Amino acid sequence: MSEKPSVVWMDGELVPWEEAKVHIMTHALHYGSAVFEGIRAYHHNGELYIFRLKEHMKRLIDSAKILDISAKYSVDQLCEATVRVLRENRFQTSVYIRPIIFVGAGGIGLDFSNNPVQTAIIALPFSKYFAKTGLRVHVSSWRRIPDSSLPPKAKAAANYVNSILATREAKKAGYDEAILLDHHGYVSEGAGENLFLVKDGIISTPPITASILEGITRNSIMTLCRDLGYRVVERMISRTELYTADELFFTGTAAEVQPILEVDGRRIADGNPGRITKQLMELYSRVVIGEEEKYRSWLTPVYSR
Ligand SMILES: Cc1ncc(COP(=O)(O)O)c(C=O)c1O
């Protein structure tokens, strides 16, 4: 019952943590030719529930397809492997799961046709991504990568240099997180989160054409909002709408539902998490641990299967 990972799943095998290594010539290390996922499993009452496992693995395979990397395992095989690695590690804590498909060692050239494709699933104990609830953010000087250059729809390793630039800038300037605009100047998303805006009771979020990663938490939250009777619209959002919003929040696997209290030095409404944001935070926190029967199909139990 160790909380430290003992094994990693690599290309069909469970490999001891210390031996889960790659060669220095790994193509992905040099050129970012990798796609990955971030998945959470929540520990509750002795059970570990993986949140929307299948949807994450589908997105992983789609990301590989966009990068023209041929995935070696099916969605079902990857889901099975994830359960296996969690069980084998016997986690008794909440976990972050990182599946990755990457181009392995071969020639130094860009064309990876003859390089092996490798697959790994790593799981780590994990709790909160942000140390606090309620963030001070700014609009980044970096723009979100457009589909015509580096497709943000793919969760590709290379894309995260864009997010890292924005995160580093925000942190150095004393903010908790960055919001990136797209190449047309509309709001895209956070460095590692999707964004929602509430105004006059209507919940808006940028569409997939605003250079976002199509978040699985975003999809879950839109479903919860609609089930609660709220109107949800996917539409282009201008920067100044952020300043005059009634509520703003981020969503993401790591971030969960995270209120934004200040943007570019302007307080959002009264500077406290809004009513709808709080309602969603509370509901989401119950959904992920299996306390909401209606959404149990989103969960994969690890130990009782
Ligand atoms: C750039 C970016 N946008 C949005 C998200 C949210 O996506 P998801 O809810 O699927 O975790 C993430 C996190 O994975 C991300 O890295």
The ligand as a Tripos MOL2 file, in Angstrom:
@<TRIPOS>MOLECULE
LIG
   16    16     1     0     0
SMALL
NO_CHARGES

@<TRIPOS>ATOM
      1 C1         -4.3540   24.0600  -22.7470 C.3       1 LIG1
      2 C2         -5.4070   23.3440  -21.9870 C.ar      1 LIG1
      3 N1         -6.6900   23.7230  -22.1370 N.ar      1 LIG1
      4 C3         -7.6870   23.1090  -21.4790 C.ar      1 LIG1
      5 C4         -7.4400   22.0660  -20.6130 C.ar      1 LIG1
      6 C5         -8.5640   21.3880  -19.9210 C.3       1 LIG1
      7 O1         -8.8110   20.1310  -20.5000 O.3       1 LIG1
      8 P1         -9.3920   18.9240  -19.6470 P.3       1 LIG1
      9 O2        -10.6280   19.4370  -19.0100 O.co2     1 LIG1
     10 O3         -9.6790   17.8710  -20.6450 O.co2     1 LIG1
     11 O4         -8.3520   18.5650  -18.6690 O.co2     1 LIG1
     12 C6         -6.1150   21.6460  -20.4120 C.ar      1 LIG1
     13 C7         -5.8030   20.5470  -19.4990 C.2       1 LIG1
     14 O5         -5.7040   19.4190  -19.8930 O.2       1 LIG1
     15 C8         -5.0900   22.2830  -21.1260 C.ar      1 LIG1
     16 O6         -3.8100   21.9030  -20.9720 O.3       1 LIG1
@<TRIPOS>BOND
     1     1     2 1
     2     2     3 ar
     3     2    15 ar
     4     3     4 ar
     5     4     5 ar
     6     5     6 1
     7     5    12 ar
     8     6     7 1
     9     7     8 1
    10     8     9 2
    11     8    10 1
    12     8    11 1
    13    12    13 1
    14    12    15 ar
    15    13    14 2
    16    15    16 1
@<TRIPOS>SUBSTRUCTURE
     1 LIG1         1 GROUP 0 **** ****
